[in-house]
Amino acid sequence: MKTRNLLLIFFSLFCVSSVFSQSTNYALRFNGDGEVDCGVIPDLDNLSLYSVQFLVNPSEWAENAYIFKRGADSEEFSLKLGTSGQLVYKIASQEIVVATDLPVNAWTQITISAFANGIDVWTNGTKVWKANAGGAVIPVSASSFVIGENFKGRIDEFRFWNAEMPGAEPENLMFRNTVNKFHPKYENLLFYYKFDQDQCEDIVDYKLAYHGVPTNVTREAVTDNDYFKYRVVTGYSSFVRHCDRLQIDRDMHLMTNDLIILDAQVAGATGAVSLTYPDNQGTLSNASYMAEYEGRSGVLSLQGDGAGMNVGQEVLQDKGGLPALKYATIEAWICVGEWKNGAAIFNKSDDSHQFAIKLGDESKKELLVEINGYTYNFENAIKASGWEHIAVAIVSTTGRANARIRLYTNGGTTPAYANNISTIPTEDDFTFLNTSANAVIGENFKGYIDEVMVWGNSRTDSQIKQDAAGTSGDLTFPGGGDGAIYLLSYWQFDDKDNPGKNTRSWKEMLAQIRKMYDGYRGYKIRLGLISSDKDESGNKLWTSHISDAAWRERLASDVAELLPYCDGIDVDFEWLYSGDQRWKTGYGPMVEALRKVIPEDKVFSVSLHPVAYFLPTEYINLPDYYTFQIYGPSKTYFAYNNYVSSYNNFIKWGFPKEKIGMSYPTTATTGSVVSGYKNIVAANPDLATDLNEATMSGSTYTFNGVDCVKDKMNFILEQNSGTVMYFDMGNDVAVSNPLSLIRAANSVISSNVDTIITKTDSEPTSLPSVKRDEKKTTALIYNERSEEIVVTAISDAYLSRISLVSSVGMLVRDEKVSGRYYAMQTNTFSPGVYIARVESTEGVDVFKFRIKK
């Protein structure tokens, strides 16, 4: 008796090679007594224009074994093994031999595309035309579509389209790549089995229409198919880029399975590593978390003498990776429990520099701001009791002293200059950045503090109003825009287990970026090491110190401290050139030192260049792979021919091809001036895909256009080399734009960041689940003709919120509503499956519907 089962098999070879892809490509193994029942598929009936694609690897030749089959006799639609090497295609009574030399124990990609007068048969990308005047119409059948009946071997990447695939559209055929929603004919993809959902017992249809039920079939990782394999797609970004480049959306993340955040700054003189947005974790003294106080939840309670939260010396330090900081703003909600003269809301002071905000004379309700010997007195600044929002902004560091500081109270509605300046130093020094003093919040303060923000710019009254209300987009990350860059630290006091957590630290920002992949797997987020500080002659300091063992030890030690928070490290030190002995005395030993502290479950890569790749060969195998920067200010490195010659040079030097990460830029250059590709597209919105030059602001820029990027990706396939890299996410256009370069790259080499599906009676975990048997209190109707969905209450419920999520987990609409009826237009939505989450006064209902166009 057959039993329903699907086993998962891992090979030791997979454990060795998996570092070169973030997701695992699985195939199904059939042993002659198994099959996958995909159920009845009425969408196949009477199809005359269609295509079927799959990868096949017979382990032995079993004549009359089926790759797929539906129906029998006059209803039969199938592809089976004939005599040795033959594949026989059958449509009702017609039989067509579509292959005569199919090998055993080797992978072959087969594509059959039906037209009105015959079929195209593609074998590993080579086409043969089979004329047939009557076409190849699929007969009507109520039988199940079955994969692998009596077959022995493996089948992978099975797709069925309700459209023909002409040879004139080679990119649509996707012989060597998986399919994503941006495929030009994605709406014609009827069902799609990647076989990669190893956490699901059933076989998942990625179009969520026809899931398969396996019997006596095993799933195993594919490690022997060079024609079709998953690869790493590396993209560079930074915390700043993730603030202000709003095109870096979820789709761009899903097309990037190896994200490198270039924000680990290495001090050239010491090897010490610091991050652009420091941790600034608060340490509490005579203070504690309070869940609620007078209407505010999650606040810091301080008990007076000896109280405070020490947040370290890196607060208000001008870190690398940020725009130049000239001004600052400190904001907080405060509630004075007992007035203590000199108690500080914020204090970062030592003998040489001071920046403090303190309580002054209680009778005057005075607030004092101290900066380097200046004392600014603001009278009637603080209420006698209750919560008050205050903001102190440094608006200038020169000029008339009284105009340098502004105080905003009442949630930003009341701006004021100081009533007087009670102390004035003999030397006018308004320096407040980069002082070595520790910053303390609530020093000797008795009362409550909430929502403390430290900004590296001067906030306006309108911005402060939004900050106080918590509605400012600048508080958002990722995204938020330019203003979000300057929020340097943010203590919200909402975490009872860690009330001193800075939610604008590099650790928390990495965690927020990781949420862009919620519900998905097959990706890594790493930190990139850069070292840019220079000596007085303009030379980078690291080159003078990399040969010092102590320098390398400090670097390795600091890197080890970063690893618990990221998936690995990339080294991007620019540059040493040919013949430089420091390759041997410093760079190679540095690679060795880093490899010793970076474990095998973390990814370690090194970024090199066509003019700087001379790593001694004894160190070459230590990194997992290399991201070669084949671009630059010079136009030469943008050219395809240079791309090819660079690859040949890397091979000649001794780099294994599987460790070579070939790249394309999202920048553009005049030869001296570098700009972003996004700016080129903005200036030339109708840019042709085959162009690699365009004019902007009167100058001619060289770049890599869509077709060039595809050519470069195809070169990687031709060479069967390693990974893909692009620099950077922030200079590309949005993935929704057909001119997107990462979209072009993924059309040839996909990132394969994958949804997680554990049951076929539920949606991917990135979507709300659909509960089929619970009684609903609302109803949803999709009206295809009027292109709208209508949601109504069918009980005493009143609607409150409607959210729509696409089948890949993207939130496409989220609206607060009211009443018992709501209509929403869908004419701007792409075709596909959507999940609607309807909230009402009686609970939450979830619906699934499909948009067809």
N, C-alpha and C positions, 0 to 999 in steps of 0.2 A: 504494500500500500504506500502510495506517495504521501510524504508529509510536507507541510508548508514550512520552509525554513530558508534562511539566508545567513550564511556564515561569513565572517570577516577574517581574511588571511593577511598577515603581515610577513614580509620577507626581510631578512637582515640587510639585503642590498638597499631596500627602501630607507632604512635607518641611516645609512651612509649618505645617500644622495638627496634626502629630502630637504637639505638646507638650500638647494638650488631652486626650490619652488615653495611657496607658502602654503598652497593647498595641495592636496593629494589627488591625483587622477586615478580613479578606480574603474575597473572593468568587471563584467560578469563572467564567471567561469562556469561553463556547462560541461557535464560529464556524460551526456547521452541519455540521461533519464530525467532531465529537468527542463523547465520552461518558465517564461514570464507571461502571464495572462493579463493583457492590457484592457480586457473588457470589450464590449460592443462599442464601435466607433462609427456612428452614422455619418459623421463628417466625411468619411471616405467614399460613400456611395456615389457612383456615377462621376467621380472625378476623372477629368480627361487631361488636365494640366496640373502636374504635381511633381514632387521630387522626394526621394528617400535617400538618406545618407547614413553611413555607419562605418566603423572600423571593425575588421574581423581578423581573427588569427586562429585557424583550425589547428588543434593539437594532433589530430589524425583525421584522415578522410573517411567520412561516413556518408556514403551515397544515399541520397534522398533525405538527408537531414536538412532542416529548414533554418534559414536565417530568420525569416518571418513568414507567417501564414495567416490567412483569413479565409474561411469557408472551404468548400470542396466542390469538385465537379464544375458546373457552370458558374458557381459563385466564387471559385477559387481565385485568390490574389496572393501570390507567394514568390519567394526567392529561395531556391534550394540548391544543395550540392548535387551535381550530376556525376558523370564519370570523372576520374581524377583530374582536378584542375578546373572543371567546368562549374559555372554558376548558371542556373536555369531560371529564367524569369517567366512566371505564368500568370496570364490574365484570362480567366475563364478557360476557353479551349486553346488559346494561343500559348505557345512556348517559344521563348527567345533565349538563345545562349548568349549571355552577356559577358562571359569571361571563359577563357580556355586554359589559363595557366595560373590560377590562384594558388599561391604557395601554402605549404603546411609549415607551422611553427615560425611564421613571420606575419607582421602586421600589414594589412592592405586597407587603404581607404577606398570605399566604393560609393559612388554617387550615381543614381539613376534618375534622369529627368525626362518626364513624358511631355511630348508635344502632340499636336493634332495629327502628325504624319510619321511619328516614330519616336525613338528615345535616344537621348545621349547617355552613354555609359562612360563614366570617368573612373579610371583606376590610378590611384596615387597621382591625380592631377593630369593624366593623359586621357584624352577623349576619343571615343569611337562612336560613330553614328550608326544606329540600327534603324533603317527605314521600315515603316509599317504603315501602309496607306490608311488603315482603320484606326490608327492611334493605339493607345493602351488604356482604354477606359476601365476603371475599377468597377467590377460588378457589385450590385447591391447584395448585402449579406447581413444577417442578424447574428453571425458567428463572432466570437471573440477574435481580436487581433493578438496573435501569439508570437513571441520571440524565442528562438532557440530550441524548438522541438526536435529531439533526437540529435542535436548538434553536440560536438565535442570540441571544446576550445573556448576562446574568449571573444566577447563582443563589447564594443565601447562606442560612446558618442552617437547614439541613435536618434535621428531627427526625421520628421515627416512634415513636408510643406504642401499647402494646397496651391502651389504656384510652380511654374516651370522655372528652371535656372539656366538661362542661355549662356553659352560660352562667351558671349560678348560682355557678360557681367561677372568676370572671374572673381572679383572680390566678394561677391555675394555667396559664392560656393563654399568658402570657409573650410577648405580641405584640412588645414593644419591648425585650426583654432576653434575655440568654443564660440557660442553665439550669445550676444547680449541684446538688451532691449533697443539699442541704437542701430541694429541691423536694418537696412532699408526695407527688408521684407519680413520684419519681425511679426507683423500682424498676420502674415500667411503661415507662420509656424504653428502647425496643428498640435503636435506633441513633441516632446523633447526629453530624452532620457540621457543624462550625463552619467548616471550610476554612481555619483559621488556622495550621495547622502548616506554615509555609513552608519549614522545613528538611527536610521529608519529601517524597519523590517521590510517594508514594501519598496517598490521602485518608484521614485518620485518623478512625475512629469513636471518639468520646470514651467510649463504653461498652466499648471494646476487644473488640468482638464481630465486626463486619462492616466491615472496612476496604475502601476502594474503590480500584480501579485505573483511573487516568485515561488517556485516549487523546486526543491533540490538544486539550488543554485548557490554559488558562493561569490562573494565580492572580494577582489584582491587588487592591491596597488600595482599600477603599471610602471615597470622600471626598464622595459626593453623596447620602447617605441620612440626612436629618435625622430620619426616623421611627425609625430603628434605628441608633444609633451608640454607640461606647464612650466612657466618660467617666472622668475622674480621680475617685477616691474617696480623700479625704485624711483621715487620722486622726492625732491628736496623742497623744504619750506623752512619757516621759522615762526616763532611766536608772533612776531610783528606781522609777518605775511598772513598768518591765520587771524589776525585782528582786522586788517584793513583791506584784504583782497577777498571780497565777498563772493567771487566766482569759485573760490575753493569750497565747494559745497559737498554734500554727501556723495553725489555721483562721481566727483573727481577723486574722492577718497576710495570709492569702490573700484576705481580703475587703477589704483595704486596700492600694491600689496606690501610695499616696503617703504614706509614713510620715514624720512630722516629730517629731524628738526635741528637745524644748524645753529644751536644756541649754547653749546658748551665751549666757553672761551678759555683757551689755554694761555696762561701768562708766559710770554716768551722767555723771560729771565729765570723763572723758577719751575715751570712745568705744572703749577697749581691750576686746578680747573674750577671755574665759577660759572654760574648760569645767569642768563639775561634777566630773568625774574627770580630773585633769590627766594629761598624758602621762608625766611623771616618767621619761623615758628615761635609762637608766644609761650613764655614760661611764666606761670602764675605764682604770685606771692600774696598771701593774705587776701585772696580773691577766688572766686568760684563761678561756675556756670549756674545760671538761674533760668528755669524753663519759661517763666513769664513774669513780667512786672508791669503793672498799670497799662496793659494793652499791647505791650511789645513782647514778642516771644523770642526766646534764645538771646539772653543778654548776659553781660559780664557784671557780676556783683563784686564791689570792692569795699574793704572794711576800714579804710582810713590809714593810719600810721603803718608804714611798712608795706602797704598794698601797692600793687602794680602788675603789669604784664610786660616783661622784658622781651622785645622782639628783635634784638640783635643789632649789630652795627651796620648791616648792609642796607637798612632802610634809607632811602634817599641817597643812594650812591649811584653815580653815573656809570652804569654797567655797559659793556660792549654789546652791540646788537640793537641798541635803542637810538632813536634820533637824539640830537643834542638837547639836553635838559637845561633850561635857564630859570624856570620858575617852579612853584609848587603850590599845592592846596592840600590842607588837612581838613577832613570832614568827620563829624561824629554826631550821634544822638547821645545826649547826656541827661541825667536826672540827678541833681544834687541832693544827697540825703542829709548831709551835715556840712555846712560851709567850713572849709579849712583854708585859710590864706596860704598861698604858695602851692597848694595841691595842683598837680599837673594833669591835664587831659592828654597832652603829648609832650614828651621831653627827650631831646637828643642833644646833649650838651657835654662838653668837656672844658678844660681850661682855656682852650684857644678858640673854640667855636660853640655857639649855642643856638638852638632853635627850640623854643618851648612855648606852650600855650597853658597858662595857669590861671587859677582863681586869684583875684586881687582883693580889694576892700569890699567886705560883705555889704557894708552900708550903701555902697555905690553900685552894688551888683556888677562888680568890675571884672573884666577879663583882661589879662596881661599877655602880650606876645613879646617874647624876648628873642632877639637875633643879634649875636655878636656885639653885645654891649648896648644895643638899643633896647629900650623898654617902651612898648606901645600900650597906652592905657585906653581901654574901651569901657565907658561907663554905661550903666543900665543895659548891659549886654546879656545878662543871664536872668532867667525868671527865678522867682523865689522857690518854686516847687514845680514838679511835673517834668515831663520830657520836653527837651528843647534841642533842635538841630542847629549846630553851629558849623561854620566853615571859615577857615582862615586861609586867605590866598595871598601869596607873594606875587604881585602883579608887575613889579619892577625891581631891579637890583641897583639901579643908579638914579640920579636925579633927586628931586625933592624928597627928603626922607619920609615925610608924612604921607606921600602918595604911593609908597611902596607896598603897603599892607592894607588889605580890605578884610573886614569881618562881615559875614553874612549870617543873619539869624532868622528865626521864624521860617525855617525851611527855604531859605534863599530869598525871601521876599523883602528883607530889610538889609540892604548893604550899607556899610558905614566905614568912614575913615576914623582913625583914633582921635579921641578928644584931646590928647596931648601925648608927647613923648617925654617920659619922666627921666630917662637916662640916655645920654648920647656919648658914644666912644670917641676917643681922640683920633682914632684911625677908622676911616670909613671902609669897612670890609663887610660886605653882605654875603659872603660865601656861606652856603648852607649844605652843599653837596660834598660827598666823599669824606666826611669827618669820621673819625675812628670811634666816636662814642656810641654806646649802645642806646637804642631808642626804647623808651618806656611809655606805655599807655596806662593812664590812671595812677600815676605815681602819688602815693599818700592821699589819694582821692577816696572820699566816702560817699558812695552812691552807686549809680548804675551807668554803664556805657554800652552803646550798641552801634553796629554798622560803621566801623572806623575805616576810612579810605585815605590813602596817601597817593596823590597824583603828582606827576612830573611836569605839570603845566598849570597855568592859572585858569581856574574854572570861572565861567560867567554866572550871573545870577540865574539866568534861565536854565543853564546846565545844573546848577546846584539845586534848583527846585526839583528837577527830575531825579537827581541823585537822592535827595531826601525822601522822595516818594517811591524810590526803587523802580522807576519807569525808564531810566536812561538806557538807551541802546549801548552806551559806552561801558555799561556794566556787563555786557554780553561777551562771552567767549566760548567757542570760536565765533568770528564775525564781530559785529559791533561797529566797525568802521575805524576811521583814523583816530577818533577820540579814545577808543578802547586801548590804544597802544600805551597811553600815559597813565593808566591805572596801575600803579606799581605794587601796591599792597592793599589787601581788603580783608579785614577781620569781621566776620558776620556773627560769630559766637552761637551758631546754630547746632554745632556738633557737641552733644553733651559729653561724649567720650574724649573729645579733643577740642575744648573751647578755644584754645589759642591757635587754631588752624588758620593759616593765611590762604584764602581761596584764590589769590592771584599769584601763587608761587608756581615755579616750574613744575613741581610735582602735581599740583592740582590741574595745571593747564594741560599737562600730558594726559591726565585722567579725563579731562573734558574732550580732548581730541579723540581719545579712545572711544568715547560715546558716539562719535560719528560712525563707528562700525558696529553699533549695538545690533544684535541679531544676526551678525555675520561672523565668519571665521576665515582663516587663511590670510592673515595680514600680520605685519610687525611694525612697531613704532620704535624708532631708534634715535639716539642723540648723535649729532655730528660734532666732532672736535675741530675747532678752527683756532688759528693763532695769528692775529693781525697787528699786534703792537710792534712799533718800530723804534730804532735808535735815532739819534740826531741826524744821521746821514740818510735816513729813509729806508734802511735795511731792516727786514723783519728779524726780531730778536731770537726767535726759536732756532734759526739756522746757526747761531753762535753758541747755543747751549745744548743742542740735541745730542752731542757727543759726550756730554757729562752724564755719568751713570746716575748721580743723585737726581738730576733733572728727570731722567727717564723713570726712576723709581717713584718720584713724587707724582708724575703723570699717571703711572700705572696704579698707584695707591688711590688716587682721587677717582680714577675711572671705576675701580672696583666698588667705590661707594655709590656710584650712579646706577649700577646694574640692577639693583632690586626694583627700580622704577621704570625701566625701559627694556626693550627686547634685544638690545645690542648697541654697538658703537661703530661709527664711521670716522675715519681720519681724513681730514681735508686740509693738509698743510701745503701751502703754495710758496715756492717750488725749490727743488734742487735740480741742477741740470747735469748733462752728460759730463763725465770726468770728475765730478765733485766727490772727493774722498769721504765726505760725510754720509754718502749712501751706505758705505761700509762701517764707518765708525759710529754713526748715530742713527740713521733712519732704519736700517735693518735691525739693529739691536732694539730700537724702540718698538718695532713690529713684534719682535720676539717677546719683549717685556709685556706688551699688551695682551698677546695671545695667552700668556701664562695666567693672567687674571680674568680673562673672558672665557667662561666655560663653553662647552660644546653646544649647550642649549641656548646660547646667545649668539647672535650673528655679528661677525667682525668683518668689516670691509675697509679697504683703503682706496682713496680717490687719487688717481694719477692723471697724466696728460700726455699727448703725443710728443711734447718736448721734455717731459719729466716722468719717465717710467723706468728708471734704471736701478730698480731695487735688485740687490744681489740675489742671484738665483737660489742660494741656500735658504732664503727667507720666503720665497714666492708662495710656497704651499701653506704657509701659516694662516693668512686670512682666508675667509670662506669665499670671497670673490672681490673683484675690483670694479669700481665705477670710474671708467675712463672719461675724462672731460674733453670730448672731441668738439670743441668750440672755443671761442675766445673773442677778444676784441678784433683780432685779425680775421678778415673774410675767408682766408685760406681754409680755416678749420671747419667752416660751415659746408664746404663742398663735399659731394658724395665721393668723388675720387680720393680726396684726402682721408675720408672715413675708411675707405677700403685699404688704402696704403698704411694707415695707422694700425689697423687690425693686423695686417701682415707683419708690421714691425713688432707688435706685441707678441705675436706667435714666434717670431724669429728670436726675440730676446729670451723666450722660455716660459711665458705665461701659458698655462693649460687653457685650452679654448673654453672649457666649461666654467672657468673662473673669470673670463673676460666679460665685463659689462659694457656693451657699446651704448653710446648715448646720442641724444639729439637735444638741441637747445630750444627753449621757448623765449629766447632773446633775439635781438636783431642788432646789426652793427653797420656803421658807415666805414669801419676800418679803424676808427678811433673812438667814436661815440656809441655807447651801447644803450639800447632801449628794450622795452618789452614787446614781444610779438602781439600782445593784446592791444598795444598802442598802434601797431601797424594795421590791425584789423579795424580798429576804431576809425582810423584815417582812410581806410580802404574797405568798406563793409562788403563790397562785391568782389573781393579778392578771389581770383581764380585759384583752384587747388594746385595747379601745376607751376605756379609762380614761386620763385625764391628771391625775388627782388621787388621792391615797391618804394614809392616816394612818400615821404612824410615831412612836413614843414620845410619843403624845398630841398631835402637831402635824400639820397638814395641809400636804402638800407638793404642789407643781405640777411636772409633768414632761412629757415627750413620750413617750406610750406607743407600742406597736407600730403601731397603725393611724394615729396622727398622723404618725409617721415615714414611713410609706408614702405618706400624702397629700402630705407635703412633697416626697418624691421624685417623685411623679407631677406635681406642679406644675413641677418642673424640666423634665420631658418635655414638658409642655404649652407651656411658654415656649420650649422648645429653647434653654435657657440652658446655662451652662458646666459647672462642676464641683460636687462634693459634698464637704462637710467635716463631721466630727463631733469633738466634744471631750467626753471623751477616751476612749482605749482602756481605761484602768484603771478607769473608773466604769461600764462596761457589764457585763452578765453574760456568761458563756461562750457561745460561738456554739452549743454543743450544746443550750442552753436555748431553747425556742421563744419566750421573751420577749426574746431578744437583739435589741438595736436595730440593730446592724450587720448582722445576719442579715436583719432586716426591710428595711433599706435596700437590701441586695444583691438582694433579691427583686424590686426595681423597677429599680435601677441597679446592675449588677454591676461589680466591680472588674476582672474578666477577667484576673486574674493566672493565667498559663497554664503547664501542664506543657510540657516540651520533648520532642518525639518526633521522631526522625530516621529511624527505620525501622519499618515496621509488623510486622516479625517480631521486634521487641523491645518491651519495655515503656518507658514514659516514663523519662527519665534520672533522675527522682526515685525510681525503683524499682529493685530489683536486676533485672538482665537474666535472661531465661529462655533457656537454651541447650537447644535441642530435641534435638540429635543426640548429645550426650555421654552416655556410659554413667554412670548414677547408682549410687551406693553406698547410697542410702536410698530409701524409698518413702513417699508421702503419700496417704492416702485420706480423703476428706471424706464422712462419714456424715450425710446430710441428716436422717434420721429421729431419730438420737440427738443431733444438733446438736453434733458434735465432729469434729476431725481427728485421725487416728491416723498417727503417724510411726514407721516401723520401719527398722532396718538390714537390708539385703539382702546384705551382704558381711560381712567381719570388722570392720566399723566399729562404733564406739561413739558414740552421740549426745552432743553437748556443748552446743549452743545452738540455739534455734528462735526466729526473728523473723518477725513477720507485719506486712506493710505494705499499706495500703489502696490503691486505684487512684489516689488523689490524692496518694500519697506520705506519708501519715501513719503513723508507727510505732504500731501498736495493741497489740502484745504482743512482749515480748522476755524470754525465759526461759532461764536456764542449766539444762541437764538432764543426765542421765547414763543409762547403760544402753543397751539396744538397742530399747526400745519406749517410746513416750510418747503419751499422749492429752491433747488440749486441748479444753475446752468452747468452743463458738462461739455459744452462745445469746444472748449480749449484743451480738453484732456486728450492724451494719447490713447489709442486703442489698447485694451488689456483688461486684466482682472483688478478690481478695486475692493477694498474692505472699508465699509462704513461703520463707524462707532457712534451710536446715537445715545446721548445721555438725556435722561428725563428725571422728573421728580420721583419716579418709581423704580429707578435703576438704570442699567446700561444694556442695550441691545446691540448686537453686531450682525451685519449683513454683508454678503458677498454679491457683487454683480459684475457683469462684463460689458465693456463698451466696444462696439464694433463700428467701424467706419469703412 
